């Protein structure tokens, strides 16, 4: 069953009417197939119209939809022979970041990303995708391992930000994020990042300082959440929609600003409506980018990455 967002209320009403008509038809009272077909066509047209004019705040809501595919779904969908590698070899294994070896389109690579979880128990286990220092140190370890064995790195970004708790700060959260970003820029292998949901603050950049940065059509990427920005500027989160507009958080805005390199189209109505289609679209895009960077030398990859990020702003 689809969970409808606030701005999708008209779509929800149409879906409810269609369901009621189908129930009536199943009872065999009258033939209403023509009316059902008409309403379904109207619902599809309204869905297209709604998603063609989403505001930045509405896109933020879509990016956070609980039914969107998460890292484990992408791994199950297109990473063959995945072998998870755990721990930072210093403190603990942070389950907000998952990484390991696998194959994408037959090409060996290291896959690292944020995992938010998809129900209460898994969200708590993965800390809602908010990594602690040991998570970023795990990412560093895996990127360096990939560099040593000349394997490309693919990162999937989906986090509201790094975990801001006291214990994380005590264990060096800021340093871990900075060193993870530094490692992204230093490795001599192709590094491709994809923002698949939320890309929040330094917690996202720590895995996204890449040769190629991809972004789903309805994903968002920003230095702070719209609610956080509104709380700072207007002292109220009620202005989140205004903040989202001003911050240029959407894939379309960020492509114009050259912050990202490629927008990956989502199925009609967002990735949560067709998870299989969204996963296939990302697999194709990642495969094309891996092929394009396969012949680049380590020095060329580092130099291109450095030039890319120095040019931003």
C-alpha positions in Angstrom: 0.0 0.0 0.0 1.4 3.4 -1.0 1.9 6.0 1.7 0.7 9.3 0.3 2.5 12.6 1.2 0.7 15.7 2.3 0.7 17.3 -1.2 -0.6 14.0 -2.7 -4.0 14.3 -1.0 -5.9 14.6 -4.3 -4.1 11.5 -5.6 -5.0 9.6 -2.5 -8.7 10.6 -2.9 -8.7 9.3 -6.5 -7.0 6.1 -5.5 -9.7 5.6 -2.7 -12.5 6.1 -5.2 -11.0 3.6 -7.6 -10.6 1.1 -4.8 -14.2 1.5 -3.8 -15.4 1.1 -7.4 -13.3 -2.1 -7.8 -14.9 -3.4 -4.6 -18.4 -2.7 -6.0 -17.4 -4.4 -9.3 -16.2 -7.5 -7.4 -19.6 -7.8 -5.9 -21.0 -8.2 -9.4 -23.8 -5.6 -9.0 -23.1 -3.5 -12.1 -20.5 -3.2 -14.8 -18.4 -0.1 -13.9 -15.2 -1.0 -15.7 -15.4 2.1 -18.0 -15.7 4.4 -14.9 -12.8 2.6 -13.3 -10.7 3.0 -16.4 -11.6 6.7 -16.6 -10.6 7.4 -13.0 -7.4 5.5 -13.4 -6.5 7.5 -16.4 -7.3 10.7 -14.5 -5.2 9.6 -11.6 -2.2 8.9 -13.9 -2.6 12.3 -15.6 -2.8 14.0 -12.2 0.3 12.1 -11.0 2.3 13.3 -14.0 1.1 16.9 -13.5 1.9 16.8 -9.8 5.4 15.4 -10.2 6.2 17.7 -13.1 5.9 20.8 -10.8 7.2 19.7 -7.5 8.6 22.5 -5.3 12.0 22.0 -3.5 10.2 21.3 -0.2 8.0 18.7 -1.9 11.0 17.1 -3.4 12.5 16.9 0.1 9.5 15.1 1.3 9.8 12.6 -1.6 13.5 12.1 -0.9 12.6 11.2 2.7 9.7 8.8 1.7 10.0 5.7 3.9 9.3 3.4 1.0 12.2 4.6 -1.2 14.8 2.0 -1.8 17.7 2.0 0.6 21.2 0.8 0.4 20.4 -2.8 1.1 17.9 -2.8 -1.7 20.4 -1.5 -4.2 22.9 -4.0 -3.1 20.4 -6.8 -3.5 19.3 -5.4 -6.8 22.5 -5.0 -8.7 25.6 -5.8 -6.6 26.5 -9.4 -7.3 28.6 -11.5 -4.9 28.5 -8.8 -2.3 30.8 -9.5 0.7 30.3 -7.0 3.6 33.4 -5.8 5.4 32.8 -4.6 8.9 34.5 -2.4 11.5 37.0 0.4 11.6 39.7 -1.7 13.4 39.7 0.8 16.2 36.4 1.1 18.0 33.3 -0.6 16.6 31.3 -1.4 13.5 28.9 1.4 12.7 25.8 -0.1 11.0 24.8 3.3 9.7 27.4 2.8 7.0 27.6 -0.5 5.1 30.4 -1.4 2.8 32.0 -4.3 1.0 33.3 -5.9 -2.2 31.0 -6.9 -5.1 30.4 -6.7 -8.8 28.3 -4.1 -10.7 27.7 -5.2 -14.3 30.5 -7.7 -14.0 33.0 -5.1 -12.8 34.6 -5.7 -9.4 34.3 -2.7 -7.1 34.0 -1.5 -3.5 30.5 -0.4 -2.6 29.9 1.9 0.4 26.8 3.7 1.6 24.4 4.9 4.2 21.7 2.6 5.4 18.6 4.2 7.0 16.5 1.1 7.7 12.9 0.5 6.7 11.1 -0.2 9.9 11.4 0.8 13.5 13.8 -1.9 14.5 16.1 -1.5 11.5 16.1 2.3 11.8 17.2 2.1 15.3 19.9 -0.5 14.4 21.2 1.6 11.6 20.8 4.9 13.6 18.6 6.3 10.8 21.6 6.5 8.5 23.4 9.0 10.7 27.0 7.7 11.0 29.3 8.1 13.9 33.1 8.5 13.7 33.7 4.8 13.5 31.4 4.7 10.4 33.5 7.2 8.5 36.7 5.5 9.6 35.3 2.2 8.3 34.6 4.0 5.0 38.2 5.3 5.0 39.5 1.8 5.6 37.5 0.4 2.7 38.4 3.2 0.3 42.1 2.7 1.1 41.7 -1.1 0.6 40.1 -0.5 -2.8 42.9 1.8 -3.8 45.5 -0.8 -2.8 43.8 -3.4 -5.0 43.0 -1.0 -7.9 39.2 -1.4 -7.5 36.8 1.5 -8.3 34.7 2.8 -5.4 30.9 3.4 -5.6 29.2 5.3 -2.8 25.5 5.6 -2.2 24.6 8.7 -0.2 21.4 8.8 1.9 21.6 10.5 5.2 20.2 13.6 7.0 23.7 14.2 8.3 26.4 12.7 10.6 25.2 11.8 14.1 25.5 14.9 16.3 25.6 13.1 19.7 28.0 13.9 22.5 29.7 10.5 22.2 30.3 11.0 18.5 31.9 14.4 19.2 34.1 12.8 21.9 35.4 10.2 19.5 36.3 12.8 16.9 33.3 13.2 14.5 34.6 16.3 12.7 38.1 14.8 12.2 36.6 11.5 10.9 34.4 13.4 8.4 37.4 15.5 7.3 39.6 12.5 6.8 37.0 10.6 4.9 36.6 13.6 2.5 40.4 13.7 2.2 40.5 10.0 1.4 37.9 10.5 -1.3 40.1 13.1 -2.9 43.3 11.1 -2.5 42.5 7.6 -3.9 43.8 6.8 -7.3 40.8 4.8 -8.5 37.5 5.9 -10.0 35.2 7.1 -7.4 31.5 7.5 -8.3 28.9 8.8 -5.8 25.1 8.7 -6.1 22.8 10.7 -3.9 19.8 8.4 -3.7 17.7 10.1 -1.1 18.9 12.8 1.3 22.4 14.2 1.0 22.9 16.1 4.3 25.8 18.2 5.3 29.4 16.9 5.9 27.9 13.5 6.6 27.1 13.2 2.9 30.2 15.0 1.5 32.4 12.6 3.3 31.3 9.9 0.9 30.6 12.1 -2.1 33.9 14.0 -3.0 33.9 11.9 -6.2 35.0 12.0 -9.8 31.3 11.8 -10.8 28.4 12.8 -8.6 25.0 11.4 -9.6 21.7 12.3 -8.1 18.3 10.9 -8.4 15.7 13.2 -9.9 13.8 13.7 -6.6 16.7 13.5 -4.2 18.1 16.5 -2.3 21.6 17.6 -1.4 22.4 20.4 1.0 24.6 21.8 3.7 21.8 21.6 6.3 18.2 20.4 6.3 15.6 23.0 5.3 14.2 22.8 8.9 17.6 23.5 10.3 18.2 26.4 8.0 14.7 27.9 8.8 15.4 27.5 12.6 18.6 29.5 12.2 17.3 32.2 9.9 13.7 32.6 11.1 13.8 30.9 14.5 11.1 28.6 13.4 10.9 25.3 11.3 7.6 26.5 9.8 9.7 28.3 7.2 11.2 25.1 5.9 9.6 25.4 2.5 11.1 28.9 2.0 14.5 27.6 3.2 14.4 24.7 0.7 13.6 27.1 -2.1 16.5 29.4 -1.2 19.0 26.7 -0.6 18.8 25.2 -4.1 18.6 21.6 -2.8 17.2 19.9 -5.9 19.1 17.9 -8.4 18.0 20.3 -11.2 19.4 23.3 -9.3 22.6 21.5 -8.4 23.2 20.4 -12.0 22.9 24.0 -13.1 25.4 25.0 -10.4 27.8 22.1 -11.5 27.7 20.6 -8.0 26.6 17.3 -9.5 27.3 15.8 -12.9 24.3 13.7 -13.8 20.6 13.4 -12.9 19.2 9.9 -12.9 15.5 9.8 -13.8 13.1 8.2 -11.4 9.9 6.2 -12.3 6.7 8.3 -12.5 5.7 9.3 -9.0 9.1 8.7 -7.4 11.4 5.8 -6.7 9.0 4.6 -3.9 6.3 3.8 -6.5 8.5 1.6 -8.6 11.5 0.4 -6.6 12.6 -2.1 -9.3 12.6 0.5 -12.0 14.6 3.0 -9.8 17.2 0.3 -8.9 17.5 -0.6 -12.6 18.0 3.1 -13.6 20.7 3.6 -11.1 22.5 0.4 -12.1 22.6 1.5 -15.7 23.9 5.0 -14.8 26.6 3.6 -12.5 27.7 1.1 -15.2 28.1 3.8 -17.8 30.1 6.0 -15.4 32.4 3.1 -14.4 33.0 2.3 -18.0 33.8 5.9 -18.8 36.4 6.2 -16.1 37.9 2.7 -16.4 40.9 3.8 -18.5 41.9 6.9 -16.6 45.2 6.9 -14.8 45.5 7.4 -11.0 47.0 10.9 -11.4 44.4 11.9 -13.9 41.6 10.8 -11.6 43.1 12.7 -8.6 43.7 15.9 -10.7 40.2 15.8 -12.2 38.6 15.3 -8.7 40.6 18.2 -7.3 39.8 20.5 -10.1 36.1 19.6 -10.0 35.8 20.6 -6.3 38.0 23.6 -6.4 35.8 25.0 -9.2 32.6 24.8 -7.2 31.6 28.2 -5.9 
